[in-house]
């Protein structure tokens, strides 16, 4: 496995950083310190000889997947709400195509305008 220059720098720095780390969760601390996700932190910590259990890595993978699913679900609910509320056609420019000009061009509400309306109705 070939290391990128940034990774090499992190790994060299981390060897000294670990000696001074006083937190409770080395993976979380590494992730924050070096701005990498926790799975990358696990991989890189292992590369410098830190023992991290497979079980902990599996828990990380499961929690990251659960978070991804939660975000997808939230996004789908928002899209479903938008479709239910409006029931209009859409394209790459308009979230709601209200009609067409005599030349056949669509007009309606942009995605930004629709998002603003949805946000306003959520807080009422």
Number of C-alpha atoms within 10 A of each C-alpha: 3 6 9 9 9 8 13 13 11 16 18 11 12 19 14 10 14 14 8 9 13 10 9 8 10 18 22 16 17 23 18 13 13 14 11 14 14 20 17 14 21 24 14 21 20 13 11 12 9 15 10 14 10 10 9 12 15 12 11 15 14 12 12 15 12 12 12 12 12 12 12 12 12 12 12 12 12 14 12 13 13 18 15 10 10 14 12 15 14 18 11 7 14 19 21 22 19 14 13 11 8 7 6 8 9 17 15 18 15 17 16 12 14 17 15 11 12 15 11 10 9 7 6 5
